[in-house]
Amino acid sequence: MSHPHDAGHTHDHPHDHAHDHAHSHDHDHDHDRVHDDLSDVAHDPSVPDSDLSPAEMTRRGMLRAAGITGALVAGMSGMEGVTPAAAAAPASAYRGRGRGRPLARYWLAGDHHIHTQYSSDGQYRVIDQAQHAAAYGLDWLVITDHGGATHARIGVDLVNPDIVAARAELPGTLIFQGLEWNIPAAEHGTVFVAPGPGEVEVLKQFENAYDGSVKGASGSSPANEALAVTAVQWLGQQVDRRRVDDALFLANHPARNGIDSPHEIRAWRDADPRIAIGFEGAPGHQAAGLPAGYGPGSARGFYGNAPGAASFPGYPPESYRTWGGFDWMTATVGGLWDSLLAEGKPWSITANSDSHVNWSDTSRRPDGSDSAQFNRDGRYGGPVYAGGINLTAGDFWPGFYSRTHVGATSRDYRAVMSGMRDGRIWVDHGGLVKAMDVTLRATGGPGRGRSETLGGTLAVKRGTRLELVVTIDAQDVPNWSQFVPQLNRVDVVRGRVDPMSAATDRDRFTAPDTKVIAQSDTSGRAGRFTLTYDLGPVEEPFYVRLRGTDGNRSQPGFLGPQVDPAGPAIDVVGSADPWVDLWFYTNPIWVVPTR
């Protein structure tokens, strides 16, 4: 079907490109000196817009969009075609986007939120989680045991040998060490670093200095909010000082308790865009919604809460539920995620397991392994056979249901982190689709043939006509619930970029100019097929992203049918079987018009 408000048309045609390649046009030459000069001129307020060249004016627009100050400009180099916020990053941290961005040769599936026996509410050994992740098709995973007094004292040290041993046992699986940060004044977040000699030292120092629980800084206050910002900046400094090769932070289950306010999320992102890169678009604990009798009968994602004293008062009651298994901030077209994207700054979404204790597992903690023993030893004893099946747990094994797909240049740790930072991400539940390739390309004018993929920024002359090409490999093998998912519909979401929107209201959580512009019926499609959308001539900055569904549960979006005619339905507490409500989401591609 095609929605009446379509801003383009869909066409099916053969597609010859390999599905695991992102398309861009690379040029191997050094941009550094040229772009230092461009940045110097573009940032000089004494030079009026009318005196700038087109390239200088484009750079000035990006600087304005990013809110970059003179102190940050000195770190810019090699950044042609960047999404604006990335312009603040030192070139030593990662290469630029656009034409200078390398091809993503692989799409690697992973999970950045996993607990073990080193968490006060966990159960499994590192090797248990890693073996299951590998068996269920993941290429990478992050061990993120809870921050806290015991973990900060000994847990960070104790888990590292287990992670190192698991890396040796499973050489084809990338296993990061991280932690689940108690963000001061807010919720939880994943913090992880690239493996190396400094990984334990940096993580331990970070947790002891900046964890909200360790520091007694969990309450909502300006001082605690400032501590969280300082923490993000500190992580960036450790990369700059080469104590670790890389570090990333993503906010976890951001809408669950309503305590991640919009201005806090913006503050984390702006503190260091190299480090703070996104949040969970879909939380873990997806088995929690399975009805009682064969499941916990709770809320999907354990999103069954209500506003509290520390909650942001602007969030509506519906924000405390998942929608099609996704966090309200992501699931709402024109909502908080879109309000961030509409500022022209990158902010990625992910999906993961948040695995603590897994549904249908047959193990338990050993007798005598209790909280007192945990606090003494820094971990529980290894799990033992339970003699029965646990149908009340709310989690799935990593890779069993949720996947975050990252476009990487190679199969290594740094490449996964770079791909995540560059926004080359799409996520899905239940193996809804097998593979996906998304390309935005110019179809005419001097920019003809230029293209970008997920996370990228396509800079073309105003008036250039663009088309979005989506190639999907339909799923043809059963998922881990033993059925072959069927993709029913693909939606295109488009939003206007207004870099000044956050300047007027840092607690803004709507993007009025974002809406679903096209819906394509894909029911019955098999094999590889392509959808092409004519986006028309470029007149203003915008972004475009995708969403897809099995079509089993839909309702008009939270902001109304004129914005989203058939979005995910709000999940029912006690009856939200995740296997009959599958969705995928992609990160955006931005477009910047030039003169």
C-alpha positions, 0 to 999 in steps of 0.5 A, spaced: 500 500 500 502 507 499 499 512 504 496 518 501 501 523 504 507 519 500 512 524 498 515 519 493 513 513 489 516 506 490 518 501 485 521 494 485 527 493 480 533 488 480 538 490 485 545 488 483 549 491 489 551 486 495 547 487 501 553 488 506 556 494 503 555 501 504 556 505 498 560 512 498 565 515 494 572 515 497 578 519 495 585 517 498 587 524 500 589 529 506 583 534 507 586 536 514 590 543 512 584 545 507 579 544 512 583 547 518 583 553 513 575 552 512 574 552 519 578 558 521 574 562 516 567 559 517 568 560 525 570 568 524 564 572 526 568 578 523 567 575 516 559 576 514 556 570 510 556 574 504 563 574 503 564 566 504 565 561 499 560 555 498 565 551 502 566 556 507 558 557 508 557 550 508 562 549 514 559 555 517 552 552 517 555 545 520 559 549 526 552 553 527 548 546 527 553 543 532 554 549 537 561 549 536 566 554 540 572 556 538 576 552 543 573 546 539 575 548 532 582 547 533 581 539 533 577 539 527 580 536 521 579 531 515 571 532 516 568 533 510 561 531 509 560 530 517 554 530 520 554 537 524 556 534 531 561 530 529 565 536 527 568 537 534 571 530 534 579 530 533 581 526 527 585 521 531 579 518 534 576 516 528 575 518 520 570 523 517 564 521 514 561 523 507 566 522 501 572 521 506 568 515 510 570 508 508 566 503 506 562 498 511 564 491 509 561 487 514 554 488 518 556 485 525 550 483 529 551 485 537 549 486 544 551 492 548 548 490 555 549 484 558 550 482 565 553 476 569 555 473 576 558 480 577 552 483 577 548 483 584 542 481 580 545 477 575 547 469 575 551 467 569 558 466 567 562 471 562 563 464 558 555 462 559 553 469 556 558 469 550 557 462 548 550 463 547 551 470 544 555 466 539 550 461 538 545 465 537 549 469 531 552 475 535 559 477 532 560 482 538 557 483 545 559 488 551 559 485 558 556 491 563 555 489 570 552 494 574 556 499 577 556 500 585 560 499 591 562 492 590 563 492 583 567 498 583 571 495 589 573 489 586 568 487 580 571 490 575 578 487 576 575 480 577 571 480 571 577 482 566 580 475 567 574 471 565 573 476 559 580 475 557 579 467 557 572 468 553 576 472 548 581 466 547 575 461 547 571 464 542 576 468 537 571 469 532 567 473 537 568 480 539 567 481 547 568 488 550 569 489 557 564 495 560 559 496 565 552 499 567 553 506 569 548 509 574 548 516 571 548 521 576 541 524 577 538 519 571 538 512 569 543 507 567 547 507 561 552 502 558 560 505 558 565 500 554 572 501 552 576 498 547 580 492 549 587 494 551 592 494 557 588 500 560 581 497 560 581 495 567 584 501 570 580 506 566 573 503 567 575 502 575 577 509 575 571 512 572 566 508 576 569 510 582 569 517 580 563 518 577 558 512 578 551 515 581 551 510 586 558 510 588 558 517 589 551 518 592 549 522 586 543 519 584 538 524 586 536 529 581 540 536 582 544 541 578 550 538 581 549 531 580 547 533 572 553 536 572 557 530 574 554 526 569 557 531 564 564 531 567 564 524 566 562 523 559 568 529 558 573 525 562 572 519 558 573 523 552 580 525 555 582 518 556 581 517 549 585 523 547 591 521 552 591 514 549 590 511 556 584 507 552 584 506 544 576 508 544 570 509 549 563 509 548 557 511 552 549 509 551 543 511 555 539 504 557 532 504 558 531 511 557 524 512 558 522 506 563 522 511 569 522 518 566 528 520 569 532 522 563 530 529 562 530 531 555 535 537 557 540 531 560 540 527 554 542 533 550 547 535 555 550 528 555 551 528 547 554 535 547 559 534 552 563 529 547 559 527 541 565 522 540 563 518 547 555 519 548 552 517 541 545 514 543 540 510 547 537 504 547 531 504 542 528 498 544 530 496 551 532 488 554 527 484 558 523 483 552 520 476 555 517 480 561 511 481 557 509 474 556 503 472 559 502 468 565 502 461 564 508 461 560 511 467 562 512 472 567 506 476 565 509 483 567 510 489 562 514 488 556 521 491 557 519 491 565 516 498 563 510 498 568 512 504 572 509 511 573 511 518 574 515 519 581 518 524 584 524 525 580 521 524 573 521 529 568 514 532 569 513 533 561 513 526 560 506 523 559 503 517 562 504 513 555 511 514 555 512 509 561 510 503 556 513 500 550 510 501 544 511 494 539 517 493 544 520 499 543 522 505 548 517 511 547 522 516 545 524 512 539 517 509 537 514 516 537 514 519 530 516 526 531 518 524 538 524 525 543 529 521 538 526 525 532 527 532 536 534 530 537 535 528 530 532 535 527 538 538 530 542 535 525 546 532 531 547 524 531 544 520 536 543 513 535 539 507 537 540 500 539 536 494 541 539 489 546 537 483 551 539 486 558 540 479 560 540 477 567 536 471 568 533 468 562 526 465 560 526 458 559 533 457 562 534 450 567 539 453 571 539 457 578 545 460 583 548 455 587 545 454 594 549 459 599 550 464 594 547 470 596 547 477 597 552 477 603 557 472 599 556 477 593 558 483 597 564 479 600 567 476 594 564 480 588 560 475 585 555 469 585 557 462 585 557 459 578 550 457 576 547 450 577 542 445 574 535 447 577 531 441 575 526 445 572 524 450 567 524 458 569 518 461 566 518 467 570 524 470 568 524 476 563 530 476 559 532 472 553 539 470 551 543 475 547 542 474 540 536 470 541 531 476 540 534 483 539 540 485 535 544 491 533 547 491 526 553 495 526 556 497 519 564 496 520 570 496 515 573 490 518 571 484 524 575 488 530 573 492 536 575 498 533 571 498 527 565 496 531 566 502 535 567 506 529 561 504 526 557 505 532 559 512 532 558 513 525 551 511 526 551 505 521 546 502 525 539 498 524 536 494 529 531 488 529 527 484 533 526 476 532 530 476 526 524 480 522 529 481 516 535 477 514 539 483 511 538 490 509 542 496 505 540 503 505 542 508 500 540 515 499 543 518 492 543 524 487 540 522 481 541 528 477 545 535 477 553 535 478 552 531 484 549 525 480 551 518 483 553 521 490 550 517 495 550 516 503 548 510 507 546 510 514 549 515 519 552 519 513 551 526 511 549 527 503 551 534 501 549 536 494 547 543 491 540 545 492 535 543 487 538 536 486 533 530 486 534 525 491 532 518 491 532 513 497 534 506 495 532 500 500 534 493 499 532 488 503 533 480 504 527 477 506 528 472 512 528 465 509 530 461 516 526 460 522 528 465 528 529 462 535 522 461 536 522 456 530 518 460 525 520 464 519 518 472 520 514 475 515 515 483 513 509 486 512 510 493 511 516 498 510 515 506 513 519 512 511 520 517 516 522 524 514 524 530 518 526 537 517 533 539 520 533 546 524 539 547 528 536 552 532 531 548 535 534 546 541 537 553 543 530 555 544 528 549 549 533 544 551 527 540 554 523 539 547 521 532 546 517 533 539 519 535 532 513 538 529 516 537 522 517 530 522 512 525 519 511 518 516 511 520 508 511 513 505 508 506 507 510 500 502 506 493 503 511 488 503 507 482 505 508 476 501 515 478 498 521 473 498 528 473 497 531 480 495 527 486 493 528 493 492 524 499 494 525 506 491 523 512 494 523 519 490 524 524 495 524 530 490 529 536 489 533 538 495 530 545 498 532 544 506 536 540 510 533 534 512 534 527 515 530 520 513 530 514 516 526 507 516 521 502 520 518 496 518 513 491 521 510 484 521 504 488 521 500 484 527 499 490 531 499 497 529 495 503 532 496 511 530 502 514 533 502 518 539 502 524 536 496 522 531 495 519 524 497 525 521 504 524 523 504 516 523 498 513 521 500 506 523 505 505 528 507 500 533 501 499 538 502 501 546 504 494 549 499 491 554 502 490 561 501 482 562 499 480 555 505 482 550 508 476 547 514 479 543 514 474 538 507 476 535 509 484 534 516 484 530 519 491 528 526 494 525 528 501 525 534 504 522 538 510 524 537 516 519 541 519 513 542 527 513 542 531 507 545 538 507 544 543 501 549 547 498 549 553 494 
